[in-house]
Every structure is written in structure tokens, then in C-alpha cells.
Amino acid sequence: MSFIELRGVLPPMITPFTRTGDVDFEGHVKNINRWNAEDLSGYLVLGSNSETPYLTESEKIRLVELTVKHAAKGRTLLAGTGLESTRETIRFTNLVADLGVHAALILTPHFYGGQMDDKALVAHFREVAERSRIPVLIYNVPAYTRLMISLDAVRGLCEHPNIIGMKDSSGDVPRLAAMKSFLPPAFNLLVGTAGAWYPALTLGVRGGILALANLAGSQCSTVQKLFDERRYEEARKLYLNLISLNTAITSTYGIAGLKYAATLLGYVGGAVRSPLLGLDEQASARIRDLLSKSGLL
């Protein structure tokens, strides 16, 4: 398997829906064309912020096809292909591999959470890695799965030649530091929330898959650029300027908040898919205010 170095900022792409609940594929392409003009290193299609659990397989395939077709040349394309069973994860990962993505992000299976101990998770990720035609990354997002993959499990998986990285969305900076202490230098440890972006950079993390990048990708990338230029105070100030907005469009108001903010900034946010609900006027006003205070609106 070919090795991929993952650096810079990638948005976990939102999936716009029409008011009738259909995927707005034209809107998805419009978003890609706009993101192509921004300072991003690649894209994640079918991530958590894509409302992937609510998509049919045919919708997923079409979103991947359009992303591969319209993404700017030279950008790294990841697809979230993790399903609950190992068998289905392998099948869907290889199906997506044939469409042209570069690597797969594999969510920790979690429905039978009590049985998903280190032994089960290590066996799952190893089998997926062995049988996948593209490199894979571990996806740890306890806010959604209610399951945290252990450091011991990561230690047991990071040497596998086809497991090239991990997206850690825990927001736990000491955990990132602990992993950096034992992970091989070439292993792509990616931060999964802009709330931990600047601290992660100080630990040597060099890539982030950030929900905030759907609407502030260039600003997120500038934090890294300033840091790499050793302009640490400027990087820190820009990061701090984005924190309140990031909290609002992730933990506070979720995907509805993210899509509303994106819409206000000219992207095709679209509706959320039921059973998710849209924002009330109070939440909408709060997001407008935060966009204004951050200088984005």
C-alpha cells in the first residue's frame, strides 16, 4: 500500500439537503468549487458532519463520485467507510476505493459497546486494514459513539503498514500528547476538532479534520501557517478568535448550527435530515452574532 502524508486542514464536508429531505447534489458541487479556492489540503466525504448515518448507500456513492470528480487536483480525498460489522466495512471500503478516494476513515464500531474491548477493536481494525485496497485511518469520536479507543489499542495498531493514521475527535489534549509519545513519526495523528487545533500544533500534530473548516477553512489553515512560521502569538490569537464560534457549531448547536453558519457565509448549507431539527430564532441569532464577532460575517 502507498503511504500518504496528511498535513494541513480538511473539512468533514457537510451534506446539503433540500427542504423535502433529498440530497442537494448540485449544492454539494457548488460547495466543493468554493472550497477548491480556499487553503485546504483535502476533503473528508461521509464524515460525522456529513450526516452519514442518515444517508443511503446510493447517496453515499454519488457524494463520493462527485467529490472525486470536482475536487481540485492535488488534494487528498478521504471517505468515511466504517460500518458496524467488519464484513460490511471491508465491502464498502473497497467499493469506495474503486471510486478514487485515497484513504478510508474507519469509525469504531460501537452498537455493542460493552463488547468492544481492546481485543475486539484491534481485531476489527486489523482485518479491515488487511483486506482494504486503500490505506485506512482509525476514527475515534466518543461524543457520538460513547466509546473511546484505548491508548493500548492504538499502540497495537499503529505499526500495521496499512493503518496510516488516526483522527482523534476526543478534544483531549493530554491524550494527544500521550499518543505522540509512542506513535511512529510517520503515523498521521489528526486532530478532529478546531477546539484543540492550536494545542495540537504545539505537540507536533500536523493535520486536522475540522468541522469549522466547512466555513472558515482558510482561517484554520492560517493558524497552522503562522505557527509553522514561528509567529506563535499571531497563531494563538487567531485560534482564540475562532473558539466560541467553533463551540457553537459543534457541541452547542451541532450540525444544524454548522449548516446555518455555512449558509450565512454563502455556502450551500441546506436543511438537516430528520430526525435532526433546525435552529430556533434564538440559536440563529447567536450564530449570526458569533460570525460577526469573529470577523467572518
GISUL-V371976 format. One record per residue. N is the residue number from 1. RES is the residue in one small letter. PHI is phi in degrees with one decimal (* if undefined). D_LAST is the distance of its C-alpha to the last C-alpha in Angstrom with 2 decimals. Layout:
N/RES/PHI/D_LAST ; N/RES/PHI/D_LAST
//
This chain:
1/m/*/43.46 ; 2/s/-79.2/41.22 ; 3/f/-83.3/39.13 ; 4/i/-123.2/35.37 ; 5/e/-92.5/33.46 ; 6/l/-107.9/29.96 ; 7/r/-131.1/27.59 ; 8/g/84.4/23.88 ; 9/v/-110.6/21.04 ; 10/l/-125.8/21.45 ; 11/p/-83.0/19.24 ; 12/p/-79.9/21.34 ; 13/m/-59.4/20.31 ; 14/i/-67.7/19.28 ; 15/t/-108.2/21.76 ; 16/p/-74.6/20.50 ; 17/f/-117.7/23.02 ; 18/t/-76.8/23.86 ; 19/r/-64.6/24.49 ; 20/t/-88.3/28.13 ; 21/g/95.2/27.52 ; 22/d/-85.7/28.24 ; 23/v/-68.7/26.45 ; 24/d/-91.3/24.28 ; 25/f/-64.8/25.68 ; 26/e/-63.9/24.29 ; 27/g/-63.5/20.74 ; 28/h/-60.9/21.61 ; 29/v/-65.1/22.72 ; 30/k/-59.7/19.62 ; 31/n/-63.1/17.59 ; 32/i/-59.3/20.25 ; 33/n/-60.8/20.14 ; 34/r/-73.8/16.47 ; 35/w/-63.1/17.13 ; 36/n/-59.7/20.20 ; 37/a/-88.4/18.28 ; 38/e/-103.6/16.58 ; 39/d/-83.2/18.52 ; 40/l/-122.9/20.01 ; 41/s/-97.3/23.73 ; 42/g/174.9/24.24 ; 43/y/-139.9/23.53 ; 44/l/-112.3/24.92 ; 45/v/-99.8/25.78 ; 46/l/70.1/27.26 ; 47/g/-91.2/25.81 ; 48/s/-60.8/25.25 ; 49/n/-76.7/21.67 ; 50/s/-88.0/23.25 ; 51/e/56.5/25.17 ; 52/t/-56.6/28.22 ; 53/p/-60.9/30.79 ; 54/y/-98.3/30.17 ; 55/l/-94.1/30.68 ; 56/t/-76.9/34.10 ; 57/e/-63.5/35.66 ; 58/s/-65.1/35.51 ; 59/e/-65.5/31.76 ; 60/k/-59.7/31.35 ; 61/i/-61.0/33.55 ; 62/r/-65.2/31.70 ; 63/l/-63.4/28.31 ; 64/v/-65.4/30.05 ; 65/e/-57.1/31.73 ; 66/l/-68.4/28.58 ; 67/t/-65.2/26.84 ; 68/v/-61.7/29.94 ; 69/k/-68.5/30.22 ; 70/h/-105.0/26.73 ; 71/a/-63.5/25.61 ; 72/a/-61.3/25.68 ; 73/k/-60.8/29.05 ; 74/g/92.5/29.52 ; 75/r/-90.3/27.02 ; 76/t/-80.9/28.57 ; 77/l/-113.6/28.60 ; 78/l/-112.2/29.25 ; 79/a/-132.4/30.08 ; 80/g/-81.3/30.54 ; 81/t/-123.2/34.13 ; 82/g/-72.5/35.44 ; 83/l/-122.2/37.42 ; 84/e/-72.1/39.77 ; 85/s/-98.4/42.99 ; 86/t/-62.3/43.83 ; 87/r/-58.1/45.49 ; 88/e/-69.9/42.52 ; 89/t/-62.0/40.12 ; 90/i/-64.1/42.42 ; 91/r/-59.7/42.84 ; 92/f/-71.7/39.16 ; 93/t/-61.3/38.30 ; 94/n/-72.2/40.92 ; 95/l/-62.7/39.89 ; 96/v/-68.7/36.33 ; 97/a/-57.8/37.89 ; 98/d/-67.9/39.69 ; 99/l/-86.4/36.44 ; 100/g/113.9/35.40 ; 101/v/-75.0/33.07 ; 102/h/-90.8/33.93 ; 103/a/-157.6/34.07 ; 104/a/-115.0/33.87 ; 105/l/-100.2/32.13 ; 106/i/-107.8/34.68 ; 107/l/-66.9/33.73 ; 108/t/-65.0/36.35 ; 109/p/-63.3/38.52 ; 110/h/-144.5/38.38 ; 111/f/-58.6/39.90 ; 112/y/-95.6/43.20 ; 113/g/-56.7/41.51 ; 114/g/-65.0/44.71 ; 115/q/-98.1/46.41 ; 116/m/-89.0/43.64 ; 117/d/-84.8/45.16 ; 118/d/-56.0/45.20 ; 119/k/-60.9/48.12 ; 120/a/-68.2/46.49 ; 121/l/-69.4/43.10 ; 122/v/-62.5/44.73 ; 123/a/-63.0/47.04 ; 124/h/-61.7/44.21 ; 125/f/-66.3/42.04 ; 126/r/-66.0/45.13 ; 127/e/-67.5/46.36 ; 128/v/-60.9/43.02 ; 129/a/-62.7/42.85 ; 130/e/-64.5/46.47 ; 131/r/-107.4/46.07 ; 132/s/-86.4/42.63 ; 133/r/-86.8/42.65 ; 134/i/-130.5/39.37 ; 135/p/-61.9/38.36 ; 136/v/-126.0/36.84 ; 137/l/-126.1/34.60 ; 138/i/-77.1/34.90 ; 139/y/-120.6/31.97 ; 140/n/-108.0/32.02 ; 141/v/-138.9/29.62 ; 142/p/-61.4/31.50 ; 143/a/-60.7/28.74 ; 144/y/-102.0/29.60 ; 145/t/-89.4/33.18 ; 146/r/59.8/34.46 ; 147/l/-138.2/36.33 ; 148/m/-111.4/36.00 ; 149/i/-67.6/37.87 ; 150/s/-76.4/40.07 ; 151/l/-63.7/40.26 ; 152/d/-63.9/43.84 ; 153/a/-66.4/42.81 ; 154/v/-61.8/40.23 ; 155/r/-61.5/43.00 ; 156/g/-77.9/45.31 ; 157/l/-103.3/42.96 ; 158/c/-68.8/41.35 ; 159/e/-86.8/44.50 ; 160/h/-66.8/44.63 ; 161/p/-64.2/44.24 ; 162/n/-105.6/42.04 ; 163/i/-104.6/39.68 ; 164/i/-99.1/37.35 ; 165/g/177.4/34.70 ; 166/m/-154.2/32.89 ; 167/k/-98.1/29.40 ; 168/d/-106.4/29.48 ; 169/s/-103.9/26.82 ; 170/s/-69.7/28.68 ; 171/g/73.7/26.42 ; 172/d/-91.3/29.77 ; 173/v/-65.8/29.76 ; 174/p/-57.9/33.53 ; 175/r/-66.2/34.18 ; 176/l/-58.6/32.37 ; 177/a/-61.8/34.53 ; 178/a/-62.6/37.62 ; 179/m/-68.3/36.99 ; 180/k/-61.4/36.38 ; 181/s/-73.6/39.80 ; 182/f/-126.7/41.68 ; 183/l/-70.7/39.70 ; 184/p/-59.5/41.04 ; 185/p/-55.5/39.06 ; 186/a/-82.6/38.28 ; 187/f/-70.2/36.95 ; 188/n/-84.6/33.22 ; 189/l/-87.5/31.85 ; 190/l/-110.6/28.19 ; 191/v/-84.0/25.87 ; 192/g/-108.3/24.28 ; 193/t/-149.8/21.47 ; 194/a/-66.0/18.75 ; 195/g/-62.6/20.08 ; 196/a/-112.5/23.16 ; 197/w/-64.6/21.82 ; 198/y/-64.7/22.66 ; 199/p/-56.9/25.94 ; 200/a/-64.4/26.88 ; 201/l/-60.7/26.58 ; 202/t/-66.4/28.94 ; 203/l/-91.0/31.40 ; 204/g/99.9/31.52 ; 205/v/-68.5/29.35 ; 206/r/-123.4/27.95 ; 207/g/-149.5/25.96 ; 208/g/-143.6/23.41 ; 209/i/-106.3/22.59 ; 210/l/-120.5/19.29 ; 211/a/-54.8/17.48 ; 212/l/-59.2/14.20 ; 213/a/-68.0/14.97 ; 214/n/-61.6/14.39 ; 215/l/-128.5/10.64 ; 216/a/-140.9/10.73 ; 217/g/-61.5/14.21 ; 218/s/-65.8/14.24 ; 219/q/-66.6/13.04 ; 220/c/-62.8/15.74 ; 221/s/-67.2/18.16 ; 222/t/-65.6/17.60 ; 223/v/-56.2/18.73 ; 224/q/-68.1/21.89 ; 225/k/-61.0/22.37 ; 226/l/-62.5/22.29 ; 227/f/-61.9/24.60 ; 228/d/-63.9/26.96 ; 229/e/-86.7/27.15 ; 230/r/64.3/28.19 ; 231/r/-95.1/25.32 ; 232/y/-62.2/25.21 ; 233/e/-67.8/23.68 ; 234/e/-65.2/20.63 ; 235/a/-63.0/20.30 ; 236/r/-63.8/20.80 ; 237/k/-65.2/18.20 ; 238/l/-65.3/15.44 ; 239/y/-58.5/16.83 ; 240/l/-63.5/16.94 ; 241/n/-66.1/13.32 ; 242/l/-98.3/12.55 ; 243/i/-61.7/15.50 ; 244/s/-62.0/14.42 ; 245/l/-63.4/11.64 ; 246/n/-60.6/14.39 ; 247/t/-61.3/16.91 ; 248/a/-65.1/15.09 ; 249/i/-91.0/14.71 ; 250/t/-121.3/18.26 ; 251/s/-70.3/20.92 ; 252/t/-78.7/19.59 ; 253/y/-111.8/18.31 ; 254/g/65.9/19.40 ; 255/i/-64.2/18.86 ; 256/a/-61.7/17.83 ; 257/g/-67.8/14.84 ; 258/l/-60.6/14.10 ; 259/k/-70.1/14.51 ; 260/y/-66.5/12.47 ; 261/a/-62.2/9.35 ; 262/a/-61.9/10.41 ; 263/t/-61.3/11.01 ; 264/l/-61.3/7.69 ; 265/l/-95.1/6.65 ; 266/g/97.2/9.99 ; 267/y/-82.3/12.52 ; 268/v/-92.5/15.56 ; 269/g/-76.7/15.34 ; 270/g/72.8/18.22 ; 271/a/-82.1/20.29 ; 272/v/-88.8/21.92 ; 273/r/-94.9/25.68 ; 274/s/-57.5/28.06 ; 275/p/-90.3/29.06 ; 276/l/-63.7/25.45 ; 277/l/-112.7/23.84 ; 278/g/-73.9/20.49 ; 279/l/-85.7/18.45 ; 280/d/-85.9/19.63 ; 281/e/-65.4/17.70 ; 282/q/-64.4/17.69 ; 283/a/-66.2/16.15 ; 284/s/-61.3/13.49 ; 285/a/-64.7/12.65 ; 286/r/-63.6/12.74 ; 287/i/-67.9/10.23 ; 288/r/-59.0/7.71 ; 289/d/-65.2/8.77 ; 290/l/-67.8/8.70 ; 291/l/-62.3/5.21 ; 292/s/-66.6/4.77 ; 293/k/-65.9/8.03 ; 294/s/-79.8/7.65 ; 295/g/85.7/5.70 ; 296/l/-84.5/3.80 ; 297/l/-99.2/0.00
//
